[in-house]
Every structure is written in C-alpha cells, then in structure tokens.
Amino acid sequence: MESLALQQSEVTQTEIFNWILGEPLLASSLYVNIALAGLSILLFVYMTSNLEDNRAKLIAVSVLLVPTVSVSSYTGLASGLTIDVIQMPATHAAENATVNIGGQSVDGVISLWGRYLTWALSTPAILLALGLLADADGTSIFTAITFDIAMCVTGLGAALTTSSHLLRWFWYFISCACFAVVVYILLTQWPADAAAAGTADIFNKLKILTVVLWLGYPIIWALGVEGIAVLPVGITSWAYSALDILAKYFFAFLVLSYVVSNESVVSGSIMPSGASPADD
C-alpha cells in the first residue's frame, strides 16, 4: 500500500475543488455562506454609513470584520485551499475511512480545517463588539479575546492531530476550558458593565444568543467526523454553516440595528471617572 504522504501528494487542489462541486450538500454549505457574507457586508456598510460617534463606529467596524473574514475564509474552503485529507489515528471511528477524489481512493477523511481560521479571526471581533457595547474594561476584553483565540487554536490542534486519538480529545478539552473562560466573562462580568452603561437590554439578548450558539460548535465537533464520526462531512459542514449564519450575520445585524438606532446611548456609555448620568 502506498504511504499516506504519497497518496495525499497526489490529491491536488484542483481535484479537491472538483470533488467539492460534486458534493451538493458540502458545496451548498460553503457557497451559501459566501453569498450571505457578501450581502451582509453591503448591508452593514449601508446601515452604518451615517454613524458619527467614534465608539459607535468602532463597534460597527468590529462587526463588519465578521462577514469580511467569513467571505474570505469560505472562499478558501470552496476553492480547496484550506481543505485536506487527513488519516485518523488508531481507535478513531474513522481510522479506516477512505475518500474518492479525482478517481482515486485516498486513505483518510476530509478535514475543513480552514474553518478554524475563520473562527480565530471572526470570534474575537464579535467579543470586541460585545465588550465595547457593554463598556467593559480593557483587561476583561483582552482576556476574553485571548482565551477565545486560544480556544480556536487548540480546536485546530484537536482537528489536525493524527498521532494519537487520546491527544485529539486532550486538545478538545483544553479548547473547551478556554471556552469556559469566555462564557464566564460573558455571563458574570459584562452584564454588570452593560447595566451601568445603559445597554443591558440589548447586551443580555446578545450574550444569550452568543453562548447558546457557540455551545453548538463543540457539540458538532464531537459528533462529526473529527470526533466520534456520527455525522458525515456534508451534514457537519452545514451544521457549522447554519451556526455561522446565526452567530455571525444575524448577530451582527442585531448589533448594528441597535447601534444605529441608539447611537446617543452608545456614545454616552463612556463617562469621566466619578461621573454619573445625573451629573450631565
């Protein structure tokens, strides 16, 4: 049998690109997101074109980064640039799996590892927007963002580790621990900040939306081909894509709708030290 390295080298990016086109479920999960991300960029630019306050503009820019990163990342996936075939380690449910690409049977499974690049760049922008909306202190925003990036990077480690099945899950639990830190900040620290800033109504809705939807990602990972391989690649990809649509574009729309309609509230969330609304 040919070595895995030799087999993988024979699978070209063009062949992966054509294979994706031949998988309607997988292809649609990517191309639909490219279209939605592109439309979201145009909509969000239009919505925020008349903002004047610098804080409101900063929130808008951070939110606009989300679909911008997504359209780039999903294009990378659809083109085959950030998709590879990897062979799972012994005892993994898919350790003997093969995939037919370009007329040849290759040992391994399809890994859409480019999604982790999306999450590592877009989710910090989401947290930045939430932190600014809540008028949280810089330390807590920095903490949330760094642990979020760590969550994505360790998740990538879990997805790409092929030497040991146990190590894949070890990476996974490290990623979940980092996620727990982010959730703790969202649920216990920033709500009080948002209440003081006068943005508690929208922040509390967004924090619940974010936590609930983000919980779906590790669940899908565990059930998908990277975890116990219950869900096939196409369904796994659509599950991730559906979460992205809600957790990114819908989330961004809610944030910008609030900022545009309540620019004065957002701009007034920063007050001099020791001041209070009654001092105005």
C-alpha positions in Angstrom: 0.0 0.0 0.0 1.3 3.5 -0.8 2.2 5.7 2.1 -0.3 8.2 3.2 2.1 11.0 2.4 2.4 9.8 -1.2 -1.3 9.4 -1.6 -2.0 12.9 -0.2 0.6 14.5 -2.5 -1.4 13.0 -5.5 -4.5 14.8 -4.5 -4.3 18.3 -6.0 -6.2 21.4 -5.0 -8.0 21.2 -8.3 -9.2 17.7 -7.6 -10.4 18.8 -4.1 -12.2 21.7 -5.7 -13.9 19.5 -8.3 -14.8 17.0 -5.6 -16.5 19.7 -3.5 -18.6 20.6 -6.6 -19.6 17.0 -6.8 -20.9 17.0 -3.2 -24.1 19.2 -3.3 -24.6 19.2 0.5 -21.0 20.2 1.2 -20.8 22.7 -1.7 -24.0 24.4 -0.8 -22.9 24.8 2.8 -19.9 26.8 1.6 -21.3 28.8 -1.4 -24.4 29.9 0.5 -22.2 31.4 3.2 -20.1 33.2 0.6 -23.2 34.8 -0.8 -24.7 35.7 2.6 -21.4 37.1 3.9 -21.1 39.2 0.8 -24.6 40.6 1.1 -24.1 41.2 4.8 -21.0 43.4 4.0 -23.0 45.5 1.6 -26.0 45.8 4.0 -23.8 46.6 7.0 -21.9 49.3 5.2 -25.2 50.9 4.1 -26.6 50.7 7.7 -23.7 52.3 9.3 -22.8 55.0 6.7 -24.3 57.8 8.7 -22.7 57.0 12.1 -20.9 59.9 13.6 -19.8 58.8 17.1 -16.3 57.2 17.3 -17.4 54.5 19.7 -20.4 53.6 17.5 -18.1 53.5 14.5 -15.6 51.2 16.3 -18.4 48.8 17.2 -19.5 48.9 13.5 -16.0 48.2 12.2 -15.5 45.3 14.6 -18.9 43.8 13.5 -18.1 44.5 9.8 -15.0 42.4 10.2 -17.0 39.3 10.9 -18.6 38.8 7.4 -15.4 40.1 5.8 -13.4 37.4 7.4 -16.1 34.8 6.6 -16.3 35.6 2.9 -12.6 35.2 2.6 -12.5 32.0 4.7 -15.4 30.3 2.9 -13.8 31.2 -0.4 -10.6 29.4 0.8 -12.7 26.3 1.7 -14.7 26.3 -1.6 -11.5 26.6 -3.6 -9.9 23.6 -1.9 -7.2 25.9 -0.5 -7.9 25.2 3.2 -9.3 21.6 2.9 -7.1 18.5 3.2 -7.4 14.7 3.6 -6.0 13.5 6.9 -5.8 10.0 8.2 -7.3 9.4 11.7 -5.2 7.7 14.4 -5.8 4.1 15.6 -9.0 3.5 17.6 -10.7 6.5 16.0 -14.1 5.7 14.5 -12.9 6.8 11.0 -9.4 5.3 11.2 -10.0 3.1 8.2 -12.0 5.6 6.2 -11.3 6.4 2.6 -12.4 9.2 0.3 -12.6 9.0 -3.5 -11.1 12.1 -5.0 -10.1 12.5 -8.7 -10.8 8.9 -9.4 -8.5 7.6 -6.7 -9.3 6.2 -3.3 -7.3 8.0 -0.6 -6.9 6.8 3.0 -8.4 9.4 5.4 -11.2 11.8 5.8 -11.9 15.3 4.5 -10.8 18.0 7.0 -12.2 21.5 6.6 -9.5 22.9 8.8 -9.9 26.4 7.3 -13.0 26.9 9.5 -10.7 27.4 12.4 -9.0 30.3 10.7 -12.5 31.9 10.3 -13.3 31.4 14.0 -9.9 32.6 15.2 -10.3 35.9 13.4 -14.1 36.5 13.5 -15.0 35.5 17.0 -12.6 38.0 18.6 -14.3 40.7 16.6 -17.6 39.5 18.0 -16.3 39.7 21.5 -14.8 43.1 20.9 -18.2 44.4 19.8 -19.9 42.9 22.8 -17.2 44.3 25.2 -17.5 47.8 23.7 -21.3 47.6 23.8 -21.1 46.7 27.5 -18.4 49.4 28.1 -16.3 46.7 29.7 -12.8 47.4 30.9 -9.8 46.8 28.6 -8.4 44.0 30.8 -11.6 41.8 30.6 -11.9 42.5 26.8 -8.3 41.4 26.3 -8.8 38.3 28.5 -11.9 37.3 26.6 -10.3 37.7 23.2 -7.1 35.9 24.1 -8.8 32.9 25.6 -11.1 32.9 22.6 -8.2 32.8 20.2 -6.6 30.0 22.4 -10.0 28.1 22.1 -9.8 28.3 18.3 -6.1 27.4 18.1 -6.4 24.4 20.4 -9.5 23.3 18.5 -7.4 23.3 15.3 -4.9 21.2 17.2 -7.6 18.7 18.0 -8.7 18.6 14.4 -5.3 18.0 12.9 -3.6 15.7 15.4 -3.2 12.3 13.8 -0.6 10.8 16.0 -2.9 9.9 18.9 -6.7 9.6 19.4 -6.3 10.4 23.1 -4.3 13.6 22.2 -7.1 14.7 19.9 -9.5 14.7 22.8 -7.0 16.3 25.1 -6.7 19.2 22.7 -10.5 19.3 22.6 -10.9 19.6 26.4 -8.3 22.3 26.5 -10.3 24.2 23.9 -13.5 23.7 26.0 -11.7 25.0 29.1 -10.7 28.2 27.2 -14.3 28.5 26.0 -15.5 28.2 29.7 -13.4 31.3 30.5 -15.1 33.3 27.7 -18.5 32.2 28.8 -17.7 33.2 32.4 -16.8 36.7 31.3 -19.9 37.0 29.2 -22.3 35.8 31.8 -20.8 37.1 35.1 -18.7 40.2 34.4 -20.0 42.1 31.4 -23.7 42.2 32.3 -23.0 44.5 35.2 -20.9 46.7 32.9 -23.7 46.8 30.4 -26.2 47.8 33.1 -24.0 50.7 34.1 -23.6 51.7 30.5 -27.3 51.6 29.8 -27.1 48.9 27.2 -28.2 45.9 29.3 -31.3 45.3 27.2 -29.5 44.5 24.0 -26.4 43.1 25.7 -28.4 40.5 27.6 -30.1 39.3 24.5 -26.8 39.1 22.6 -24.9 37.3 25.4 -27.6 34.5 25.5 -27.6 34.3 21.7 -23.8 34.0 21.6 -23.4 31.5 24.4 -26.2 29.2 23.2 -25.0 29.2 19.6 -21.3 28.9 20.4 -22.1 25.9 22.6 -23.2 24.2 19.3 -19.7 24.2 17.9 -18.0 21.8 20.3 -21.1 19.6 20.2 -20.9 19.3 16.4 -17.2 18.7 16.6 -17.8 15.8 19.0 -20.5 14.3 16.8 -18.8 15.0 13.4 -16.0 13.2 11.6 -13.4 14.8 13.8 -15.0 13.4 17.0 -16.9 10.2 17.1 -17.8 10.4 13.4 -21.6 10.0 13.7 -22.3 12.9 11.3 -21.0 12.8 7.7 -18.9 15.6 6.3 -21.7 17.3 4.4 -24.1 17.4 7.4 -21.3 18.5 9.7 -20.4 21.3 7.3 -24.0 22.5 7.1 -24.4 22.4 10.8 -21.3 24.6 11.2 -22.6 26.9 8.4 -26.0 27.3 10.0 -24.4 28.3 13.3 -22.2 30.8 11.5 -25.2 32.3 9.8 -26.9 32.9 13.2 -23.9 33.6 15.4 -22.2 35.9 12.9 -24.5 37.6 10.3 -27.7 37.6 12.4 -25.7 38.6 15.5 -24.0 41.4 13.5 -27.4 42.7 12.2 -28.8 42.9 15.7 -25.8 44.8 17.0 -25.8 47.3 14.2 -29.5 47.8 14.3 -29.2 48.7 17.9 -26.1 50.9 17.4 -27.7 52.8 14.5 -31.0 53.4 16.5 -29.3 54.2 19.8 -26.1 56.0 18.8 -26.6 58.5 21.6 -26.8 55.7 24.2 -23.6 54.1 22.8 -21.8 57.4 22.7 -22.8 58.2 26.2 -21.6 54.9 27.7 -18.2 56.4 28.5 -18.3 58.9 31.3 -15.5 60.7 33.2 -14.2 59.0 36.3 -16.6 59.6 39.2 -19.3 60.9 37.0 -22.8 59.6 36.8 -25.8 60.2 34.4 -27.2 62.6 37.0 -24.1 64.8 36.6 -24.9 65.6 32.9 
